[in-house]
Amino acid sequence: MKFNRRIRQLVVAGAALTALAVVAACGGGSDNSGSGSSGSATTGSVDAVDAALKAGGTITYWTWTPSAEAQVKAFMAQYPNIKVNLVNAGTGNDHYTKLQNAIKAGSGAPDVAQIEYQALPQFALPGSLVDLNQYGFSQYESAYTASTWAAVHAGNGLYGLPQDSGPMALFYNKQVFDKYGIAVPKTWDEYIAAAKKLHAANPKAYITNDSGDAGFTTSMIWQAGGQPFKADGKNVTINLQDDGSKKWTSTWNQLVEGGLVSQIPGWTDEWFKALGDGTIATLPTGAWMPGVMESSVKAGAGKWAVAPMPTYDGQPATAENGGSTESVLKQSANPALAAAFVRWLNHDEGVKPFLASGGFPATTADLKDPAFVDKASTYFGGQKINQVLTGAADSVVKGWSYLPYELYANSIYGDTVGKSYQSKSDLNTGLKAWQDALVAYGNQQGFQVNG
């Protein structure tokens, strides 16, 4: 569960192939009907999905979600005339590279694939995915949070139904805060003050860790109101010096340059240990984090609590960090049946086993369900943490969009912004280097990029 929320990087070669395909699709000169046996199966109807369920058949589903086995088992029990071949093609680089290779080859792609929100444009814009608007799925908009519903769109197309969400909140070690008399920060100014107070009292303790992570950076810029990436077809604008980006760096620079954040890389054994022993006192991160802490930071049980994200003006505002959808591939020989499976997974009965495995919902009904909202967490000292996390889901800043080559962008983050972290210097310098590299790359691939 934890790793399907982390921002993954695609190998540069695979990202380049996808970017080239995006340009071809946006240029209007290609036939976007897809490859393989599904080339003629690009139209559908509302009734086609239900008819496909009755007719039955076989589909293949690629995913890394731990709940998938239980979901597929439940689906086939409900529809015994349908066979779902479940495949874990890997996570991160492995998953996306294999998927892109199958798309390029014209065969071997699954009927349904899990795709993170940040990666969706790179597969949707070239015409590799089926637009689910044709099956009437636009009627389900009210069933999901606004931020996740926006995330499954590319252009005017709908390319999945939201699987989960990751609205950010502040996870903090209450035991550490109480020991050093630190109040829970409501603003980023208060957060900086807390960082200074903590590190002065205990030089081995830090308010948080950050050695440079592309997904965290973009989420934090998002929370600050930044909109650095805009795309209209192959016309792309990149401005990592916009007001929101600078608002974030004006805060985070004080922590990085002041040596107030730990350099322990996330998702390492050292990181999990630091979360358990108080060396790292907070995590501004997605609402999927409780399951990670319960399974991997057992030493932190009873010590941690959850609060809303600090903001710049004290008013509720947050961003998404992570999340995925399931998409139907154009190669599918039975796209209507594949679409029916996607609907079942993320709109019907399939949501329950996903949530049971620790997923955080994108569905508004589950976010309002008292059984979910008011559930006390033993790990978090009995706190009803979902009251905070569901509130965060209602406070996601609107207007965010990813680059049509976001995965490539993430793959070069360490060579640009990462250097600012390493030298504890101005993050704006790193963001400018990142921007310059992304503008140059996009123009090389045939986009028309301004930056």
N, C-alpha and C positions, 0 to 999 in steps of 0.2 A: 504493500500500500504506500509506503513512504516514497519510494523512488518514482512512482508514476505521477507524483506531484512536483518533483524537481524539474527544473528547466534543463532539458537535454540538449546536447550539441550534436549536430550532424557533421560528418566528415566533410572537409572542404570540397572534395571532388563531387560528392553526391549533391551538395548544396548548389554547386555550379551547374550541374546538369538540370536541376530543378529550376534554377533561375533562368536558364536559357529557354526552358519550356514555358515559363511564365511569359517571357517576352514574345515568344511565338504566338501564344494564345491571345495575349492582349493586343498584338499587332493586327489581328483580324484576318490574317491570310491563311490560317490553318483550319483544317477540319477538326473540330473539337468533339467529334462523335466518339472518340476513344478507340482503343485497340482491342483485338481479340474478338471473342464470340459475341460480345455485347454491343457491337457497333450500331446495330439497328434497334436496340432496346433502350432508347433514350427518351421515350415518351411514356407517360403513365397517367393514372387517374386516381381519384380518391378511392374508388371501388376496387382498383387493381390490387391494393395491399391486402384487403380482406379476402379477395378471391385467391390470392397467392397462398395465404394461410390455409385455406380449405384444400387447395390443390396439392400442397406439400412439395417436397423436393429436398435437395441437399445444398448447403452453403458452407463456406469456410470463413472462419472468424479469427483474425489475428489480434491478439491483445496481450498485455503484460499484467492486467489487473488480477490480483489474487482471488477476487470474488467471481471471476469468470466461470470457473468450473461449476460452482453452485448455481450460477445463473443459467448456464447452458443445460445443466441437468434438469432444472425446473422448467425451462422452456420446452425441452423435448418431452417431458412428462405431460405438459399441457397440450402439446402438439405432436403426438407420436408418429404422425406421417411426415415429420420433418427431421432431417439429420443435420446437425451442426458439427462440423469438424473444427475443433478448437486447437489453435496453434499459438504457442508463445515463440515468436520469431526473435525475441530478445527485447532489450530496452535501448533507448537512446540511439546511438549510432547504428547498432545492429538492426533495430526495427526499421528505421527510416531508410537506411541504405538498401536493405532487402526489398522494401516496398518500392523505392524508386527504381531499382534494377528491374523488378518485375513489370513496372509500368513502361519503362523504356523498351524492354524486350517484347512487349505486346502480349505476354502470357505469364501465368504463374502468380498473378495478384489474387488476394482473397476477395470474397464478395463484400466483406465488412472488415474494416480496420480501425483500431483505436488511433486517434491522432490528437495531439495536444492542441489547445487553442492557438498557441503561438506558431505552430507549424502548419495550421490549416490552410492559410493563403497560398503556401508554396505548392500544395497539392490541388487546391481548388481552382486557382486561376488558370492553370494550363489546361483545364478541362479533364482532369484525371478522375474527378469525383462526380457523382450523380447529384443534380439539383433536386432536393426533396420537396421543393415547392410544388412540383408536378403531382405529388401524391397528397396534396392538401395539408402538409405538415405545418404550414404557416398558421393554421388554426390553433396550434398549441402554444403560441407566444405567451399567453397569460399564465401558463403553467410554470414558467421559469423566471429567474431573476433577470433584470434588464441587462446586466453586464454579461452574463453567460449567454443569453439569447443573442446579443450583439456579436459574441465571440464565435458563434457557429455560422456566421454570414461572411461572405467574401463578395464584394460588389453587390449585386442584387440577388445572388444565389444563397440558398439555405443548404448547408452541407453536413448537417448532423443535428441531433438533439442533445442538449447539454447533459453530460454524465455527472459532473460534480462542479464544485466551485471552491475557490480558495480566498475568500475575503480576508484581508490581513487584520490581525489584532496583536496586542502586545502581551506576550507570555513572559512572566517575570517570576523570579525566585523570591517569594514572599519572606522566606526565612532570612535570606540575605538582606532584603530591604528593611525588615524589622530590626535585625542585628545592628545595622548602621544608621538607623533612624532616617531612612530615605522614603519620601512620599512617592506614591505612584504618579509619574509625570503625565500631565494632560496635554502639554504642549512640547514641541521639540526643544524650546529653550529650557524648559524644566528637565528634559531628558539629558541635555548637555550638562546641566548643573548636577544632576544625579550621577552622571558618568565621572565628573571631577571629584565629587564627594566620595564615591565608592573607591576610586583608584587611590585617592589620597589616604584613605583609611586602611586600605589593603592593596599594596602595589601588585599583588598577584591576581587580583580580581579585576574584571572588566565589565562594563555595562553590557557589551555584546561582542560578538566576533564578526569580522568582515575582512577577508583577504582578497575580495574582489569577485563578484558574482554577477553575471549579466542579467539574470532574471530578477535578482534583488534590486539592482540598479534601475531597471526599467519600471518595476513596480513602485519604487520609491518616487521616481519622476512622475509616474502616473498619479500617485497620491497627492503630489504637490501641484497637480493641475497641468503638468506638461503634456504636450502633444507633439513630440519630436518627429514622429513618422507619419507621413501622409502619402497616399497613393491613389491615383486615378488612372487605371489602366497601366501603361508603362511609364507614365509621368509620376515621378516620385520626388518628394521633398523631405530632406533630413535637416533638422535643426536641433542639435543637442546643446545649444546655447539659448534655448527659449526660456521664457520666464520661469516655467515650472522646473526645468533642469537646473537653472541657477538657484532657485529657491531651495532645492534639495542640497546642492553642493555647498551653499552658504551654511547649512547646518552640518552636513556630514564632513566637510573639510575640517571643522573644529575638532572632530573626533579622530579623523585619520592623521592629520598633521600634528595633533597633540598627543598621539600615541595612546589614545583612550579606548581603542578597540583591540581586541585580541586578534592576533594573526593566525590563530588555529583554523585550518581549513574545515569547512562544514562537511558533515557526513563521513568523518573519520573516527576511529576509535578514541583518539584524543579529544575530539569534540564531544562525543557522547559522555566521556568521563567528566569533562569540564562542566557540562550541563548538570551532572549529578552531584558534583562536589562544590558548586557555587563559584567556580572560577569565571564562568560566564553567567551573568545575572539576568539577562533578558534576551528575548528573540522577537523582533518584529517580523512576523511571518504569517503564512496562510492558515486557514481554519482547519486544515487537515493535520496540523501538528500534534494534537492530543494523542492520536493513535500511535504516532512515532514515539512519543515520550513514554507512553505506557509500555510499549514493547522493547524499547532500546535504552531508556534512561530510568531504569527501575530504582536507582539510588535517589532519584528526585521525587519519588512518591510522597505526597503530603507537603512538599516544600513549595510547589509552584502554584500560580494563580493566573488568571487571564483578565486583561483590561482592554478597553478600546485603544486603538492606535493613537499615539500623541499626534497632534495636528499643529498647524502653524498659527491658527487663530482661536483654538479651543472649540471650534464647531466640528461636528462629526464628519469625517472624511477618510476614506480608505481606498485601497486598490485591490485588484485580484492578484494572486501569486500562485500560478499553477492551474491545473484543470485540463480535462480532456473531453472529447466527444467520440462517437463512432460514426464513420462515414461509409457510404456505399461506393465501391469502386466501379468505374465505367466498364472495366473488364468483366464484371459480373454477368453471367449468363441468365440470371434471374433477379434483376434489380428490384422488382416489386417484392419478392420474398425477402431479399436482403433488407429492404426498407421496413418491412413488417417486423423483422428481428430487431432493428434499431429502435423502432417504436416501442416494442415490448421491453427492451433493455432499459430505456431511459425515460419512458413515459408510463408504462404499465407495471406489471408485476415484477419485472426485473430490477426495479429500483430498490425493493426491500432487501434482497440479499446483498446488494452493493452497500447499502447503509449499514447492514449488520456486520460487514467486514471493516467498518470504520470510516467509510467515505463520508464526506460532508456534502449535503444535498445542494443541488441547483434548483430543485423543484420547490415552488412557493408553498405548496400544501404541506410538505414535510418541514419546511422552515417555520411554519406556524403551528405545527402539531404540538400540543401541550406535552405529550409524552416524550417528545424530543427536546423541546425548549426547556422544560423544567426538570430534566433528568439531572440528578446530582452526580458528580464525578468523584469517586473515591480517590483517584490519583491526585486530583486537584483539591484535596481537603474537604470534599463535600460541596464545593462551589458548583452552582448551576451554570457552568461555563457556556452552554449553548445560548443562554440569554444574551451574553455578550457577543458571541459569534454570529448569531442570527441578526443582531442589530447591525453588525458590520456589513452583512450582506445587503442591507438597505442603504448603506452609506458609501457605496462604491462610486467614485467620481466618473462622470460620463465623458465620452468623447475619445477614448483611447483606441488606437489601432496599431497593429504591428507592421513591420516591413514585409514586403512580399518575398524577401530573402532573409527573414529573421534568424533562421537556423545558422546561416553563414555568418551573420552578424555576431551571434553568440560565440561562434567558433574562433573569432579573432579578438574577442574582448580582452583576453589575457595579455595579448601583445600590445594593447593600446591603453585602456583604462587600468589594466592590471599593473602596468609599470608605475602609475601614480600611487597605487597602494604599496607597492614594494619600496618605493622611495619616500613614502609618507609625505607626498607633495600634493599640490593643487589638483583636485579631481577634474577641474575644468580643462586642464591641459590634456588629460587622458581622454575626456569626452570629445575634445576637438580632434585629437588624433584618430579616435574611433570614427567620428563623422567623416573625416577626410578619406579614410580607408574605405568606408562604405559608399561614399559618393564615387570614388574612383572605380571600385568594383562594379557597382551598378551600371555605370556608363560603359564599362568594358563588356558587360553582358548584354548591352543593347537597350537598357532602360534610359530614360531621359531624367537624370537626377540633378536636382538643385540642392545646394547645401552651402 
